[in-house]
Amino acid sequence: MTQKYGIQITDNNGDTFVLLAQGKDRYQTFNSYAKADDYNYEFEDGLPDGVTSAVVAL
């Protein structure tokens, strides 16, 4: 089975969430760590102060 990666978001309270695909009820997944990391680099720039994101294996 191929490893999938997603984006985990941590809010100001320390709660964590995995990014869902836009308009869907499933995770936004990537086939490689590099693709997820590229997406996360852009995604993280738009997060409010104190909220972070990281690539995680699903």
N, C-alpha and C positions, 0 to 999 in steps of 0.2 A: 504494500500500500504506500502511496506517495505521501510524503509529509506535507501538510498544509500549514500556512502561517496566517496570523491575523494581527490586528492592532488592538492592544489592551490600553484602555484609558483609565487613569487614576485621577479622581476628583479631589477637591480641597479637603474632604473628610477622610481620604484614604480608601474610599470605596472603589472597586475596580469593575470595569465593564469591558466587553469585547465589542468592537465596532461592527454594526450590522450593515449589510449591503443596502444602499439607498433605496428606500421604498419597499424593502423586503423584510421578512422575519427570519432571515438566515444570516450567518456571519459573512462578512466580507473576507474572502480568502485569497491567498496568493500561493503559487506553486513553488516559489523559491524565497529564501530569506532575503536575497538581494532585491527582488521586486517589492517585497513588503517593506523593506528598509527604505527604498526610494520613495514609495508612497508615503510612508510615515514621516520622512524628512519634510515633505511639503505640507502634510496634514498637521503636523505639530506646530508649524508657524501660525496657524489660525486658531489655536486654542487659547482660551483666556488664561491670565496669570494664575499660577498655582495648580493648573491642570496639566498633566503630562501624559505622554503616550509612549508605548514601546512595542516592538515586534515580539510576538510569542508564538510558540508551536501550539497548534490546536490538536 
